C-alpha cells in the first residue's frame, strides 16, 4: 500500500484552510482530508484540530484484531472526537464563531476500504474506466437535488453549491456517513477537497491520474485545479496498492 498527498493555497485565497494527513498502521493506510470554514484563522484551526484529534482517537482505539464493524465504529468515534473539540473551542472564544470543517477519511487494508464523511470533501474509487464517487455532498445544492427541487445540471452551478448543511464542529453532535467496499486484486482511492472536485470534472481528474506517475500524481492534480483558476484551496490524497 502506498500514498501521495498534497495541499495548496490556490490562486485566490489569502490562507490555506485545508489540511491533510496520511499514515501507515502496519501495512494499512489511514488518510484524512479536511476543508475548514470560519472567519479569521478559525477555518485553518478547525481543519488542523480535526485531523489531530481524529488521528489521536483512531490511534488510541486501533489494533490489527479489529473486525470490520469495529473499524467502522472507530472511524465514527474519531469524527465525533474531532467534533467535540472544535465545538467546544468555538464556544470558548467568540472569534471562533462558525468554526467548522469538512472531514473525509479512508482506512484501507488488504481487502477493504472504509470511508467516513461529513461535508463536501469527496472520496472516489479509481477504476479501470474512470472515477466512481463514493461519498455524498452535504451541501444545500445536493439537498435540493435529492428533494427533487432542482435538476442535476442546476445542482452543478447552484449558488449554494458550497454552502454546507453538515460539518464537523458546528453542532454538539455530528452525523457521519460511512461506507465499506471490499476488493480482491487492487485498489485506487482519491480523497479531495472541493478545490479540486468543485472546479474540475471527474473525467479531467481521471485523465491526470491516468497520465501521471504515482510519485507526481498529487502535484499534478493540484496543478489541474490551479489551471482552472485556483479559486479555492486544493487538497488531495491518493492511495494505491
Phi, psi and omega in degrees: 000135180222160179212156172222144180210161178193162177214150182215144181293338184086192186252354186241341187265151179270350183209145175268110180263006174273159174211151181212147176206139175228139180214152174274142168236091191067235176268359182267165184231137169244126178233140179223133174238130178231144179234104188282160176217153181135159182288166181047237181261012186296321180295317178297317180294322180297313181294320180292319177297318182300313181294317179300311181291322180300309182294324179296314180293318181296314181298322181293329185259352188274139165212158184291349181273356182297139174272179186301314182294325178292324176294316179301315180293326178293321176297316179297315181292332177290320174296317181297322178298316177296319180300315183297317182294315181291317179302315180295315181298321181296331182269351178270345182216119184299336178296337182265011180301134181084005181294135179185180181200153166284166174204119171237128184231146177226130171246124186238122173245195189289346180220359182215153172242130177244127182240137170236138185213136170222126179103206184239016164287151193238157169239133178235144164275136177261108183256184179287337185244003180149190179268145172235115182287133180266316189272160172257145177278131177262067178230171186298317183299316179294322178297316179295324178294315179298328179278357179078017184270339175223160179275170178298322178295317178295326179297320183297330183242018184291139181297339178256026181299327183257008179271115186282145172254353177210131180207160179280126174099354185274320178248166182297324175234159182226140176269124183250127172283139175230151180219146174227130181232125176269149177216163182243306189272302185210163181219142171224134186220137176238127167250141180204154171277170183286357171294338172262301188292336181281346185232352180234141180284160177302321180295319178295318179296315181297320180299319178295316179299317182295327187253016178243147169290156183298324180297331185258357193296321181295315180297319181291325176294320176297318178299325177299313180297320179294324179292340178270006178117346178051047187282352180217166168301147180228133184220138181219152168219131181239131180238137179211152176264000000 
